[in-house]
C-alpha cells in the first residue's frame, strides 16, 4: 500500500517537474520521499496502512506536519513543497 501511495504522489509531483532528492524506506516500514535544498527539507511519508503526511522543516527548527487528504488536498502537495523549498 505504501509503495502504491508513493508511486501516486511521485506521478503528481513529476507532472509539476519536482524531482525527489532521495527515496528511502521509512522508520515505520513505509516509503519516504525527500526533497531538499541547502537549508530546507520536505518529505512525504507513505505509511503501510495508506495514509500520507507532508513534513517540512528548516535549519532553524521550524516544522510543519500536514496529513494529505485531511490537512492538505493531494493536489496541493507540489505547491506546498515548492513554496517551502523556495
Residue pairs with C-beta under 8 A, 6 or more apart in sequence:
1 48
1 49
1 50
2 26
2 29
2 30
2 31
2 46
2 47
2 48
2 50
3 31
3 46
5 30
5 31
5 46
5 47
5 50
5 52
6 23
6 30
6 31
6 33
6 44
6 46
8 74
9 33
9 44
9 46
9 52
9 68
9 74
9 77
10 20
10 33
12 74
12 75
12 77
12 78
13 19
13 20
13 33
13 77
13 78
13 81
15 78
16 78
16 82
18 35
18 78
18 81
18 82
20 33
20 34
20 35
21 34
21 35
21 36
22 33
22 34
22 36
23 31
23 32
23 33
23 34
24 31
24 32
24 34
25 31
25 32
26 32
26 45
26 46
26 47
28 45
28 47
28 48
29 48
30 45
30 46
30 47
30 48
31 46
32 43
32 44
32 45
32 46
33 43
33 44
33 46
34 41
34 42
34 43
35 41
35 42
35 43
35 81
35 85
36 42
36 85
37 85
37 86
39 58
39 59
40 56
40 57
40 58
40 59
40 84
40 85
40 86
41 56
41 57
41 58
42 54
42 55
42 56
42 57
42 80
42 81
42 84
42 85
43 54
43 55
44 52
44 53
44 54
44 55
44 68
44 77
45 52
45 53
45 55
46 52
47 53
51 67
51 68
51 69
52 67
52 68
52 69
52 74
53 65
53 66
53 67
53 68
54 65
54 66
54 68
54 72
54 77
54 80
54 81
55 63
55 64
55 65
55 66
56 63
56 64
56 65
56 66
56 80
56 81
56 84
57 63
57 64
64 84
66 72
66 80
68 74
68 77
72 80
